[in-house]
Amino acid sequence: MSAGSQRVVIAALAVNLLIAAFKFVAAFLSRSTAMLAEAAHSLADCCNQVFLLIGTRRSARPPDDEHPFGYGPESYFWAFMVALSIFAIGAAFSVTEGIHKIRHLGEPHQEGNVLWAIIVLAVSIVLETYSLIVAMKEFRHIRAGRGIRRTLKEARDPTVLTVLFEDLAALTGLVFALGGILLAHYTGNEVWDGVASILVGVVLGAVAWFLAADSKSLLIGEGATADDLAKIRAVVRAHRDVVEVVHLRTMYLGPHEIIAAIKVRFLGNIDARTLENDINEIEASLRKEVPLLRRIYIEPGFDESRMRAAAEHA
């Protein structure tokens, strides 16, 4: 994890621990279902930041005999666990509590002081805004001038994106909860409290689905970005003894590590020692141009697919 990513996670964890404690107290005092849903949301966020930190530590372990390519993909596994946590602890609980509140509107219950919920939600909005600002600052650094859609598509480090979407979901949920509590208080119809809780759950479910899909794609194995692929091809083709790049296969082994397998057709009149030097020179140039390339495997050869196609045609 980069220093910026770690700062984002730690800031989010500190904010959510403080908010979760206040929300549970406010939920007890106000008897608000929406407030309780928000408390569960913050608790889920705390678990998520812990998962991200665990994933960071475990993915940094060096390679060994059992895992010769290292433990980089473990960060993607823990990011997937974050998505499950958001869905199970946050979304499912919020929707269930909201439905329960609506179904039992006519039953007698103890009235709470709604002022506590309003104060805590207002303070939570301020704290979550601070966490979002920290995440947005790091996200702008990751964008590096690219569009938002392209950045989301090409991002291979789930840490900042996870915290960013958590904070966006948190602010949206806080607004829904505050609106539902105010409507329930001033209209005297507590169905708004239950509706707000359901809306919080829907927002969390949408975020969980997005993060789960992104983590799944990373776990299966995503290749280098289009820009990095273009750089790799350009570096290889620029070498004096290279005729063509037959094929290029890349995959992220972790947020900051790419493996590349390249089949290259070299000039036919070079000897073995020259070929070895050529491969070493190409690898050095690739690591300089694309620093995330940690493992490079270059195979001399020709395009066998053309021969197979010709044979099948014959």
N, C-alpha and C positions, 0 to 999 in steps of 0.2 A: 504494500500500500504506500502511495506517495504521501509526503508530509501533508499536502493539501487535503487528500482524502481522509487521512487519519484525523485531521483537525475537524473536518465536517462531521465525522461519526461521533467523536468525543463531545463536540458541542451539542449535537442532537441528543445524545444520551443524557447529558447533564440537564438539558432543558426538559426532556420527557420525564425524568425521574421526579423533578420538582413539580411539574404539571400534574402527573399521575397522583401524587400524594394530595394535592389540593383538590383535585376533581373527586376523589373518593370521599373526602370529608364533605365537600359541597353536595355530592349526590345523597349522602346520608342526611344532611341537614335540610335539603330542599325537597327530598323525596321525588326527584325528577328522573324519569327513565332515560331521557335524552342525556342528562348529565352522567348517569351511570354508564351509558353507552360510550360517552366520551372518555370516561375513566378507563374503561376496558380498552379503548383505542390507544390511549397513552401507555397503558401497561404492555400492550402488544408492541408498540414502538420501542419501548425499553428492551424487550426481549430481542427485537430485531437488531438493534445496535450491538447488543452483546453477541448475537450470531455473527454479525459482520466482523467484529473484532476477533472472535474465535477463528473464523475463516481466514482472516489475514495472518494470524499467527501460525496456523497449521499449514497454510499453503506456502509459507516461507521456508519450510523444512528442506534441507538439501536432498538431492537424489540418493537412493540407496539401492541395494540389490533387488528389493521387492518392487520399488518404483523408480526405475532407472531414468525416467524423464522428469522426476520430481513430483511435487504435490500441488503444483499450481492450480489444476482444475478444482481443488477442494474449495477454493473461494467461490466458485460457481455453485457448488452444492449448498453452501451455507446461505448464499443469496436465494436459492430456491426454498430453503427452510424459512427464510424471511417471508416469502410470499405465502407459504402455508400458514405461518403464524398470523399474518394480517387477516387471512381468510377465516381461520378457525377461532382466534381470540377476538378479533375485531369485528369483522363483517357478520359472521354467523350469530355471535352474541348480540350485536346491536339489533339485527333484524328480529331475532327471537324475542328480545325484551320489548321491542316496539309493538309487535303483534300481540304479545301478552298484555301490554298496557291497554291497547285498543279493545281487546276482547273482554276486559274486566273493568270497563269504565264505570259501570253502575255500582260496583261493590264499594263498601265503606273502606276508607284508608286514612292513615294519619297525614294531616296537612303539614307541609314543610315551609320553610322560609325561602322563597324564590330569590331573594336578594343575594343569598350566598352563591347560588348558581350563576347569577348574572355577573357578580364581581369576579368569580374565578374564571368564567369564560372570557371576560374582557382582558384579564391579566394573561390568560393562556394565549389569546390572540397576539398580544404583544410579544410574548416569549417565543411563540412559534414563528412569528415574523422575523425575529432575530436569527433563529435557526435556518429559516429559508434564505435569508440574505447571505449567510455563510455558505450554504449549499449553492446558491446562484452564482456567487463569486467564483467558486471552483468550477462550476459548470461553464461559465464564460471562458475560463482558462482552457477547458477541454475543447470547447467549440473551435477555438483558434480561427475565427472568421467564417466557419461553415454555417449553413442553415441549421435550424433546430431539428427538422426531420432527418437530415443527413447525419447530424451528430448522434441522434438517438439510434439510427440504423447502424452506424459504424462504431459505436461505443463498445469496448470490450471489457471495461472495468465497471462491474455492477454497483460498486460502493456508492459513488456520488449520485448516480441515477436513483438508486434505492432511497437514499435519504431525501433527495429532491422531491420524488413523488410522494414519499411519506409526509413531508412537510406540506405539500400542496393539498394532499388529502386531509391532513389535520386542519388546515385553515378552512377548507371547505366545510368539513364536519363541524367545526366550531361555529361557523356562521349559521349552518342549519340548526344546530342545537340551540344557539342563542335565539334565533327566530322562533323556533318551536316553543321554547319556554316563555318567551314574551307573549306570543299569541295565546298560549294556554292560560297565561295569567290574566291578560286583559280581556279576553273573550269569555273566560270561565269554562271553556271547552278543552278538556285535557286530551282530546284526540290529537291535537297538534303536537303534544309532547311525544306521543307514540309515533306519529308520522315523522317527526324530526329524527327519532332514533332509527327508524327504517331507512331514511335517506342517508344517514351517516353510514349504515351498513352497506347500502348500495354503492356509495363512493368507495368504501374500503374494498368491496368485492371487485370493483372495476380495476383498482390499482393492483390488487393481488393477482388478478388475471394477467395484466400486462407484465408485471414483474416475473410471474411464473413462466410465461411464454418466452420472455427474454432469457431467463436463466436456463430454460430447457434448450434453447438454441445454442447457448454457449457450452452447455454440458455435452451436447451431441458433437460439437466441434465446428467452430466458425473459422473461416479463412481470413487472411489479411485483407485490409481495406483495398479498394480499387486504386487509391493513390500509392500505397505501398507495393501492390502488385506491379504497377507501372514502373516504379523505381527499380524493383528487382529485375524486371525484364530489361530495362534500359542499361543497368549496370552490367548484366551478363552479356548482352549483345554488343556492348561497347568494347569488350576485350578483343584484342587483335587476332586471337586464334579461334574465336567462336564463329561458327557459320550460322547457327540458329538455336533458339530455345525450343526444344521439342515439346516439353510440357513442364508445368510449374504447379506444385501442390503445396499449399500452406495451411497451417492450423494453429490457433492460439492454444498454448498449453497452460496459460494463465493470463491475467490481465496485462502482464508486462513481458511476455515471452512467446515468441513465434518459432515454430519449427517449419523448415522449408526443404522440400525434396524437389530437385531440379534435374531434368534430363537435358543434356546439352550435346549438340553435334559440333565437334571440333574439326579443325583442318585435318585431312587424312595423312599428311606427311610429317606429323610431329612424333617424336619418340616418347617413351614412357616418362622419362625424367622431366621433359618439357611439359607434358600433360599434368604431372603432379604440381609443378610450379604454377601452371595456369590456374588450376583449381584453388590452390592456396591464395593466389592473388585475387581471384574472384571472390572468395569467401571474405577476405580482408576488406575489399571494397564494399561488399554487401553489408557487413557489420557497421562500417562507417556511415553508409547512406541510410540504413534502416537499423537503428540501435537495438530494436526489440528482437531482431533475428539472433537468437542464442544458439540454435542448433541448425546447421546447414549440411545437407547431404547432396552432393553433386555427382551425377552418374553420366559418364560419357556414353553416347549412343546415337542412334538415328531413329527416325520416325517409323516404327514398325507397322503402324496402322495403315500407312500407304501401301506397304507390301501386302498386308492382309487384304486390303480392299482390292488391289490389283489381282491377287490370287482368286478371290471370290468372284470377281468379274470374269476372269478367264474360265 
